[in-house]
Amino acid sequence: MAQQTLTQKTTHPPATFNHSKIQRDLFIRRVGKVGLLINPLVSYFFLWAPIVVLIIFSFNDAGGVTQWRGFTTKWYTNIFNNALTAGSGSASFTTELLLQSVKNSMIVSISATVISTIIGTMLALSLARGRYPGKDYLDTILYLPVVIPEITQGISLLVFFNILFRWLEPVGINLRPGFGTIIIAHVAFNISFVTIVVRARLADMNPRLEEAARDLGANEWQTFWRITFPLIAPGILAGALLAFTLSLDDFVVTFFTTGIGNDTLTIFVYGMLKQRVPPEINAISTIMLLVSTILVGLSLMLQGRSVNQSRIKQ
């Protein structure tokens, strides 16, 4: 009797499959796979479609984006021949002004890149190898320029410079916004990007190489220049290229910290857009996009090559 009761408890009725539920689950899985495939395509379309339209219509003979009238390169020719399409109420345009704005952009970008690369590399070494109080707080603050909106950073820098200049006036130091303020502002947000790139390179580097150099009698300075620096040089160059690209393309922070007569290329283009949109703007924007893409591509290529070299050596 007990054996029969145990058999009844352990015996289960045959499973019954709900075919409608199985079909519904299969349908949901198929829809999910299709959605995962379409989602990135749609996202990239909305990101890149305006850029593609800009590049295509920079060669449009009509000079606008409403209709296509044929292929031409005259808008690029106008930029270098000191010519611009006429328009009612348009601001004066000369190649001299354009080249001056490009010169200003290069001065700011190169200066900010050199300073931020030096400071960012030092900071990356400190965070990767150093041990000191407040390191965790410094690591947290490092990411603030990356995550905060540019408009917030631009306004905060504007307020900072106004307060600083006001404090210096009683001692006879009269400062005004100019190249100095723009370079300082660009260094302020570029340091974080350089530090992140160089620190990632340091994380992939084998620290035993530095320990071996010190065991063989090398001091800290010799170890850095003969071991550490050659190994992280691709990462430093990648961070510098990224900083140069960000500085060259920046508008918001530059707009809040620039002075009179120090317009960069982005400010120059914005000034032309306030009254009308000449077709040469499409050509200028395409050139800026091409330069930025090349620099970012070189930066990514150097980062990937440095990681591969580190894996091979390890």
C-alpha positions, 0 to 999 in steps of 0.5 A: 500500500505504501509502495503504491502511494509512493508510486502515485506521488512520483508519477506525473501526468504526461505534459501537455504543450500549448502550441499557441504559446510556443508560436507566440514565443517564437514570434517574439524572438524573431521580432526581437532579432529583427529589432536588434538588427534594425535599431543600430541601422536606424540610429546610424542613419539619423546620425550620419544622414545629415552629414552625408547630405551636407557633403553631397550638397557641397558639390551642388551647382544650385547652391542650396539643399532644396534641389539638385542641379548638377555637380560642381566644385566652384564652392571650394574654388570660391573659398580659395579665390576670395569669392563668395556668392552674392546675397542681400544683406550678407556679411562680407567674406574674404579669404583673408578673414577665413585664413585668419580664423583658420590661423587662430584655430591652429594657434589655439588647438596646437597650444591646447594640445601640447599643454593638455598632453603634457599635463594629461600624461603626468596625471595618467602616470600619477593615477596609474602608478601613484599611491597617495591620499585623495587619489579616488576623488581625483579619479572621480573629478577626472570624468567631470569634463567628459560628462557635463554638458558643454554649455555648462562648462562654457558658462562656468568658465566665463564666470570664472574668468570674469571673477578672476579679472575683477580680482586682478584689477585692483592690483593693476592687472587688466586682462581681457578674454582672448587667446589665453582664455580660449587656450585655458578653457580648451586645456581644461576639458582636453586634460581628461580625454588625454588622461583617459587614453594614456591611462588605458595604455598604461593599464595594458603595459606590463609593470614588470618592465619598469621593475626590472629597469629599477632592479638593474640600477635605473632611477625613476627618470631613466626608467621613464624615458627608456622604458615607460615613455617608448611604450606609452608613446603611441597612447600619448600621440593618440591622446594628442590627436584626440585633443587636437580634434576636439579643440579644433571642432569646439564651438560652445566653450570657445564662444563663451571664452573668446574675445574681440578679434580672436574668432576661430574657424567655428566662430567664423562659420557661425557668424556667417550663418547668422545672416544667411547660409552661403553654399561655401559653408557646406564646403568649409564644413566638409573640409572640417569634417574630413580633417576631423575624421582623419585625425580621429581615425589616426588616434583610434589606429594608434590606440589599437596598434599600441594595445596589440604591441603591448600584448605581443611584448607581454 
